[in-house]
Amino acid sequence: MPLNTLSHKNLKFIVFFLILVIFLCSYVVFSFINNSFESSKQSNLYLRPRSPNLGSAFVQRAILIFYPSNQEQHYFPEIRWLYRSWIEMMKDESRNWRTDLIIYTGNYSSSLQQLGCVLNEIRSNSTEQPQCRVFLYLRLSAREIDTRTEKQRLFANVHRKDLFDINIQRSILLYKNVKKYDYIDSVNIIAESYPTYKYYNFILKTDIDVFITKQFAKFIPVTNAALLVGLGGYSTPFNTRRLGRIARDMNWQHANMTNIGSTWYGSPYVAQRIADLTLDAMLHLSDNEFAQVERDRKLGVLLWPDWHYGVLSMYGTHLAVNHLLVSEKLGIKRANQLLDQSTTDPDPNNIEKNNRLHLHCWHTNKEFSKFEFKAGKYNNIHPRTLIHNTSAQAYAMRIALESRLMTLDELAQRLKNIGTSKTK
């Protein structure tokens, strides 16, 4: 009898285990199918593929980043691999398309000069070769206010004030209230530097720790007035309700779009409008929705993910986008399957099949990890071994390793070669 009872219990356990396995497998398969369907849907709705007619047209694009020049040791490896991926992408770009890399930073360093970056030069025509362009930008934390005159220092180069359109009153408020917020300048460059990028048909506002894929060479937003936003990971039911209430307090509209990322691809005008309102929203949030102990980061991540000062710019963007969707009917679309894709994905078909335009390094130690790369954990891998592996994981690894092995002069020469091939 005990043996029969034990056997019966084992059978029940096995059945339960099998049901659990089937459920988990079904969930994984369903998630995979759903993600594939969503990426296909976003590609069809939001992107224009390069066609013979579109390929022969002159299309001007720019990749925009803020680079903290005083933290070169930490961020320059990311500049190198972004630069390398930009060059790799342009190999597949139409001869008549131009994609510039624009870097807003406080110092025209020797490293940037070695990369062939030109200083304070706005693109002037559609046939000029692709360029790395540096614009000297004074970050908000350095905009000190003279106590005698109460005037604020606004420019890194006072002789090129024409490159920026600065709201002086807001700049002072930002300096006084949110200058210590780490990501403020990534938004502020878009708000203030419109004269430097308004020429382009499309811009890609992005962080530095990213890779541009070859698919970026093949697609532009469906219209010149559209803007695609990437993947954000801040939304919860609590903060969605709270941000809706805050929008009402500000007399702003709220369309209820959630998880809006920091990567934007599309119309320069729409990007500037979002950035402009994002800064206003950040000031309101910092002053009215966070206590001093939160602004001073003394709570750490205690309230994450429901409410966290560390994603102030995401909350500000959330409010700005949702307001503009209703108030100005701007063509802002969430493209979380096209932008901000993971560098850890081992699927060799994913980038091309699902049109992943842009890979973003998330906080992980899984391969490819920016932390492991910078720690030298991948030094024993030769990029040549990855040349035929088309996964996001291998692409990021190969590009990063190549960028480290190549000299800055070699990278600059690659850019020149691309430019020459486009103007022959």
C-alpha positions as CSV (number, residue, x, y, z in Angstrom):
1,M,0.0,0.0,0.0
2,P,2.7,2.6,0.8
3,L,4.4,1.8,-2.5
4,N,1.1,2.3,-4.4
5,T,0.6,5.6,-2.5
6,L,4.1,6.8,-3.3
7,S,3.7,5.8,-6.9
8,H,0.4,7.7,-7.1
9,K,2.1,10.8,-5.5
10,N,4.9,10.6,-8.0
11,L,2.5,10.4,-10.9
12,K,0.7,13.5,-9.7
13,F,3.9,15.3,-9.4
14,I,5.1,14.2,-12.9
15,V,1.7,15.3,-14.4
16,F,1.9,18.7,-12.6
17,F,5.5,19.1,-13.7
18,L,4.7,18.3,-17.3
19,I,1.7,20.8,-17.3
20,L,4.1,23.5,-15.9
21,V,6.7,22.8,-18.6
22,I,4.0,22.9,-21.3
23,F,2.7,26.2,-19.9
24,L,6.1,27.8,-19.8
25,C,7.0,26.6,-23.3
26,S,3.7,27.9,-24.6
27,Y,4.3,31.2,-22.9
28,V,7.8,31.5,-24.5
29,V,6.5,30.6,-27.9
30,F,3.6,33.0,-27.6
31,S,5.9,35.8,-26.5
32,F,8.2,35.1,-29.4
33,I,5.4,35.1,-31.9
34,N,3.9,38.2,-30.4
35,N,7.2,40.1,-30.5
36,S,7.8,39.0,-34.1
37,F,4.3,40.1,-35.0
38,E,4.7,43.4,-33.2
39,S,8.1,44.2,-34.9
40,S,6.6,43.3,-38.3
41,K,3.6,45.5,-37.6
42,Q,5.9,48.4,-36.5
43,S,8.1,48.0,-39.6
44,N,5.1,48.1,-41.9
45,L,3.4,51.0,-40.2
46,Y,6.2,53.3,-39.2
47,L,9.1,52.7,-41.7
48,R,9.7,53.4,-45.4
49,P,12.0,50.8,-46.9
50,R,14.7,52.0,-49.3
51,S,13.3,51.5,-52.8
52,P,14.8,52.4,-56.2
53,N,13.0,55.7,-56.1
54,L,13.8,56.4,-52.5
55,G,17.3,55.2,-52.9
56,S,18.0,57.7,-55.6
57,A,16.6,60.6,-53.6
58,F,18.8,62.7,-51.4
59,V,18.1,61.9,-47.8
60,Q,19.9,63.7,-45.0
61,R,20.2,62.1,-41.5
62,A,22.2,62.8,-38.4
63,I,23.0,60.8,-35.2
64,L,23.0,63.1,-32.2
65,I,24.8,62.4,-28.9
66,F,25.9,64.3,-25.8
67,Y,29.5,63.4,-24.8
68,P,30.8,64.4,-21.4
69,S,34.3,65.4,-22.3
70,N,35.5,65.4,-18.7
71,Q,34.8,61.6,-18.5
72,E,36.7,60.5,-21.5
73,Q,38.2,57.3,-19.9
74,H,34.7,56.1,-19.2
75,Y,32.8,57.1,-22.3
76,F,35.4,57.1,-25.1
77,P,35.2,53.4,-25.7
78,E,31.5,53.9,-26.4
79,I,32.3,56.7,-28.8
80,R,34.7,54.4,-30.6
81,W,32.2,51.5,-31.1
82,L,29.3,53.9,-32.0
83,Y,31.6,55.5,-34.6
84,R,32.6,52.0,-35.9
85,S,29.0,50.9,-36.2
86,W,28.1,54.1,-38.0
87,I,30.8,53.4,-40.6
88,E,29.6,49.8,-40.9
89,M,26.1,50.9,-41.5
90,M,27.0,53.3,-44.2
91,K,28.5,50.5,-46.3
92,D,24.9,49.5,-47.1
93,E,23.5,53.0,-47.4
94,S,22.4,54.5,-50.7
95,R,25.0,56.7,-52.5
96,N,22.6,59.6,-52.2
97,W,21.9,59.2,-48.5
98,R,24.1,61.1,-46.0
99,T,24.2,60.3,-42.3
100,D,26.4,62.5,-40.1
101,L,27.5,61.8,-36.5
102,I,27.0,65.0,-34.4
103,I,28.7,65.2,-31.0
104,Y,27.8,67.9,-28.5
105,T,30.6,68.2,-26.0
106,G,32.7,70.8,-24.1
107,N,36.1,70.1,-25.6
108,Y,37.4,69.5,-29.1
109,S,39.8,67.0,-27.8
110,S,42.8,65.5,-29.7
111,S,40.9,62.2,-29.8
112,L,37.9,63.7,-31.6
113,Q,40.3,65.5,-34.0
114,Q,42.1,62.2,-34.8
115,L,38.7,60.7,-35.6
116,G,38.4,63.4,-38.3
117,C,35.6,65.3,-36.6
118,V,35.1,68.9,-37.8
119,L,34.4,71.7,-35.4
120,N,31.3,73.8,-35.4
121,E,30.5,73.2,-39.1
122,I,26.8,72.8,-40.0
123,R,26.0,70.6,-43.0
124,S,25.3,73.0,-45.9
125,N,24.3,70.7,-48.8
126,S,23.1,67.2,-49.7
127,T,26.2,66.1,-51.6
128,E,28.9,66.8,-48.9
129,Q,30.5,63.7,-47.6
130,P,29.3,62.2,-44.4
131,Q,31.0,63.9,-41.5
132,C,31.6,63.5,-37.8
133,R,30.7,67.0,-36.5
134,V,31.6,68.4,-33.1
135,F,29.7,71.4,-31.6
136,L,31.0,72.9,-28.5
137,Y,28.3,72.9,-25.9
138,L,28.4,74.1,-22.3
139,R,26.7,71.6,-20.1
140,L,24.2,72.9,-17.6
141,S,26.2,72.0,-14.5
142,A,29.0,74.4,-15.8
143,R,26.7,77.4,-16.5
144,E,27.6,79.4,-13.4
145,I,25.8,82.5,-12.5
146,D,27.7,85.7,-11.7
147,T,26.6,86.8,-8.3
148,R,27.2,90.5,-9.1
149,T,25.5,90.7,-12.5
150,E,23.2,87.7,-12.1
151,K,24.1,86.8,-15.6
152,Q,24.7,83.2,-16.6
153,R,27.5,81.8,-18.7
154,L,25.8,80.1,-21.6
155,F,28.3,79.2,-24.3
156,A,31.5,77.2,-24.6
157,N,32.4,79.4,-27.5
158,V,31.0,82.9,-27.3
159,H,31.9,83.5,-31.0
160,R,29.4,80.9,-32.2
161,K,26.2,81.9,-30.4
162,D,24.4,81.3,-33.7
163,L,24.7,77.6,-33.2
164,F,22.3,77.6,-30.2
165,D,18.9,79.0,-29.4
166,I,18.8,79.2,-25.6
167,N,15.9,80.0,-23.4
168,I,17.9,82.0,-20.9
169,Q,15.3,82.1,-18.1
170,R,14.8,78.3,-18.3
171,S,18.6,77.7,-18.4
172,I,18.9,79.6,-15.1
173,L,16.1,77.6,-13.6
174,L,17.6,74.3,-14.8
175,Y,21.0,75.3,-13.3
176,K,19.5,76.1,-10.0
177,N,17.2,73.1,-9.7
178,V,18.3,70.1,-11.8
179,K,22.0,70.7,-12.7
180,K,23.0,67.6,-10.8
181,Y,20.7,65.3,-12.7
182,D,22.9,63.1,-14.8
183,Y,20.9,63.0,-18.0
184,I,19.7,66.6,-18.4
185,D,22.2,67.5,-21.1
186,S,21.0,64.6,-23.4
187,V,17.7,66.4,-23.6
188,N,19.0,69.9,-23.5
189,I,21.1,69.5,-26.6
190,I,18.0,68.7,-28.6
191,A,16.1,71.7,-27.1
192,E,18.9,74.3,-27.6
193,S,20.9,73.2,-30.6
194,Y,18.1,73.1,-33.3
195,P,20.1,75.4,-35.6
196,T,22.8,72.8,-35.9
197,Y,20.5,69.9,-37.0
198,K,17.4,71.5,-38.5
199,Y,18.8,71.0,-42.0
200,Y,18.4,67.2,-41.8
201,N,15.3,65.2,-42.9
202,F,15.7,62.9,-39.9
203,I,17.7,62.7,-36.7
204,L,18.5,59.9,-34.3
205,K,18.8,61.1,-30.8
206,T,20.6,58.4,-28.8
207,D,22.8,57.6,-25.9
208,I,26.4,56.8,-26.6
209,D,26.4,53.1,-25.5
210,V,24.6,51.9,-28.7
211,F,25.3,50.3,-32.0
212,I,23.8,51.3,-35.4
213,T,22.8,48.2,-37.3
214,K,23.0,47.7,-41.1
215,Q,19.2,47.8,-41.2
216,F,19.4,51.5,-40.3
217,A,20.8,52.0,-43.8
218,K,17.6,50.7,-45.4
219,F,14.8,52.5,-43.6
220,I,13.5,55.9,-42.8
221,P,10.4,57.0,-40.9
222,V,7.2,56.7,-43.0
223,T,6.8,60.5,-43.3
224,N,9.1,63.4,-42.8
225,A,6.8,64.6,-40.0
226,A,6.9,61.3,-38.0
227,L,9.1,60.5,-35.0
228,L,9.7,57.1,-33.5
229,V,10.5,56.6,-29.9
230,G,12.3,53.6,-28.5
231,L,12.0,51.4,-25.5
232,G,11.6,52.8,-22.0
233,G,11.3,50.6,-18.9
234,Y,9.9,53.0,-16.3
235,S,6.1,52.6,-16.4
236,T,4.0,50.9,-13.7
237,P,0.3,51.3,-13.0
238,F,1.2,53.6,-10.1
239,N,3.4,56.1,-11.9
240,T,1.2,56.0,-15.0
241,R,-1.8,57.1,-12.9
242,R,0.4,59.7,-11.1
243,L,1.8,61.1,-14.3
244,G,-1.8,61.4,-15.6
245,R,-2.7,63.4,-12.5
246,I,0.4,65.6,-12.9
247,A,-0.5,66.3,-16.5
248,R,-3.9,67.6,-15.3
249,D,-2.2,69.7,-12.7
250,M,-0.1,71.3,-15.4
251,N,-3.2,71.7,-17.7
252,W,-1.5,69.4,-20.2
253,Q,-3.2,66.6,-22.2
254,H,-2.4,63.0,-21.6
255,A,-2.8,60.3,-24.3
256,N,-1.7,57.4,-22.0
257,M,1.3,56.3,-24.1
258,T,3.7,54.5,-21.7
259,N,7.3,53.3,-21.5
260,I,8.6,56.0,-23.9
261,G,12.3,55.6,-24.5
262,S,15.2,58.1,-24.7
263,T,16.0,57.2,-28.3
264,W,14.1,59.2,-30.9
265,Y,14.3,58.7,-34.7
266,G,12.5,61.1,-37.0
267,S,11.6,64.7,-37.6
268,P,14.0,67.3,-36.2
269,Y,11.1,69.7,-35.5
270,V,9.1,67.1,-33.6
271,A,12.3,66.1,-31.6
272,Q,12.9,69.7,-30.6
273,R,9.3,70.2,-29.5
274,I,9.5,67.1,-27.3
275,A,12.8,68.2,-25.8
276,D,11.5,71.7,-25.2
277,L,8.5,70.5,-23.3
278,T,10.4,67.7,-21.5
279,L,12.6,70.4,-19.9
280,D,9.6,72.3,-18.7
281,A,8.1,69.1,-17.3
282,M,11.3,68.1,-15.6
283,L,11.4,71.5,-13.8
284,H,7.8,71.0,-12.7
285,L,8.4,67.5,-11.5
286,S,11.6,68.2,-9.6
287,D,10.0,71.2,-7.8
288,N,6.6,69.7,-7.1
289,E,6.7,65.9,-7.1
290,F,10.0,65.0,-5.3
291,A,11.1,65.8,-1.8
292,Q,14.6,67.1,-1.2
293,V,15.7,63.7,0.1
294,E,14.7,62.2,-3.3
295,R,16.5,64.9,-5.3
296,D,19.6,64.3,-3.2
297,R,19.4,60.6,-4.1
298,K,19.4,59.6,-0.4
299,L,16.6,57.1,-0.9
300,G,18.6,55.2,-3.6
301,V,16.3,52.9,-5.5
302,L,14.0,52.3,-2.5
303,L,10.9,53.6,-4.5
304,W,11.9,52.1,-7.8
305,P,10.1,51.2,-10.1
306,D,7.0,53.2,-9.0
307,W,8.7,56.5,-8.4
308,H,12.4,57.4,-8.9
309,Y,14.2,60.6,-9.4
310,G,16.9,58.8,-11.4
311,V,14.4,58.6,-14.4
312,L,13.3,62.2,-14.1
313,S,14.0,62.8,-17.8
314,M,11.9,59.7,-18.7
315,Y,8.9,61.1,-16.7
316,G,9.4,64.5,-18.4
317,T,9.5,62.9,-21.8
318,H,6.4,60.9,-20.9
319,L,4.5,64.1,-20.1
320,A,5.8,66.0,-23.1
321,V,5.0,63.2,-25.6
322,N,1.5,62.5,-24.3
323,H,0.7,66.2,-24.3
324,L,1.9,66.8,-27.9
325,L,0.1,63.7,-29.2
326,V,-3.2,65.4,-28.2
327,S,-2.5,69.1,-28.3
328,E,-0.5,69.3,-31.5
329,K,-1.4,66.0,-33.1
330,L,2.3,65.2,-33.8
331,G,3.1,61.9,-35.4
332,I,4.9,60.3,-32.5
333,K,4.9,56.5,-32.5
334,R,6.4,54.0,-30.1
335,A,8.8,51.8,-32.0
336,N,10.0,49.6,-29.1
337,Q,10.7,46.7,-31.4
338,L,12.9,48.7,-33.8
339,L,15.0,50.9,-31.5
340,D,16.8,50.1,-28.2
341,Q,17.2,46.4,-28.9
342,S,19.3,44.3,-26.7
343,T,23.0,43.5,-27.4
344,T,22.6,40.1,-25.7
345,D,20.3,38.5,-28.3
346,P,21.9,35.4,-29.8
347,D,19.3,34.9,-32.6
348,P,21.2,35.2,-36.0
349,N,18.0,36.1,-37.9
350,N,16.6,38.7,-35.5
351,I,18.3,41.9,-36.8
352,E,17.4,41.5,-40.4
353,K,14.1,39.7,-40.1
354,N,12.6,42.1,-37.5
355,N,14.4,45.3,-38.8
356,R,16.2,46.1,-35.5
357,L,17.7,49.5,-36.4
358,H,19.6,50.2,-33.2
359,L,21.1,48.2,-30.3
360,H,21.4,49.5,-26.8
361,C,23.6,48.2,-24.0
362,W,21.5,47.5,-21.0
363,H,22.8,47.0,-17.5
364,T,23.8,43.4,-17.6
365,N,26.8,41.1,-17.4
366,K,25.5,38.8,-20.1
367,E,27.4,38.9,-23.4
368,F,27.6,41.5,-24.9
369,S,28.0,43.6,-21.8
370,K,29.6,47.1,-21.9
371,F,30.8,46.5,-18.3
372,E,32.5,43.2,-19.2
373,F,34.0,44.8,-22.3
374,K,35.5,47.7,-20.5
375,A,36.8,45.3,-17.8
376,G,38.7,43.5,-20.5
377,K,36.8,40.2,-20.2
378,Y,36.5,39.8,-24.0
379,N,40.1,40.6,-24.8
380,N,40.8,37.0,-25.8
381,I,38.1,37.0,-28.5
382,H,39.2,37.9,-32.0
383,P,36.6,39.8,-34.0
384,R,37.4,37.8,-37.1
385,T,35.7,34.8,-35.5
386,L,32.4,36.6,-35.4
387,I,32.4,37.9,-39.0
388,H,29.7,35.4,-40.2
389,N,27.6,35.5,-37.0
390,T,24.7,37.9,-37.7
391,S,23.2,38.0,-34.2
392,A,22.9,41.2,-32.3
393,Q,25.2,39.7,-29.6
394,A,27.9,38.9,-32.1
395,Y,27.5,42.1,-34.1
396,A,27.9,44.3,-31.0
397,M,30.9,42.2,-29.9
398,R,32.6,42.3,-33.2
399,I,32.1,46.0,-33.7
400,A,33.3,46.9,-30.2
401,L,36.4,44.7,-30.5
402,E,37.3,46.1,-33.9
403,S,36.8,49.7,-32.6
404,R,39.3,48.9,-29.8
405,L,41.9,47.3,-32.0
406,M,41.8,50.0,-34.7
407,T,43.6,53.2,-34.2
408,L,41.7,56.5,-34.3
409,D,43.5,57.3,-37.6
410,E,42.3,54.0,-39.1
411,L,38.7,54.7,-38.1
412,A,39.0,58.2,-39.6
413,Q,40.3,56.7,-42.8
414,R,37.4,54.3,-43.0
415,L,35.1,57.3,-42.8
416,K,37.0,59.0,-45.6
417,N,36.8,55.9,-47.8
418,I,33.0,55.8,-47.3
419,G,32.7,59.4,-48.2
420,T,34.8,59.0,-51.3
421,S,32.7,56.1,-52.5
422,K,29.6,58.2,-52.2
423,T,31.0,61.1,-54.2
424,K,32.7,59.3,-57.1
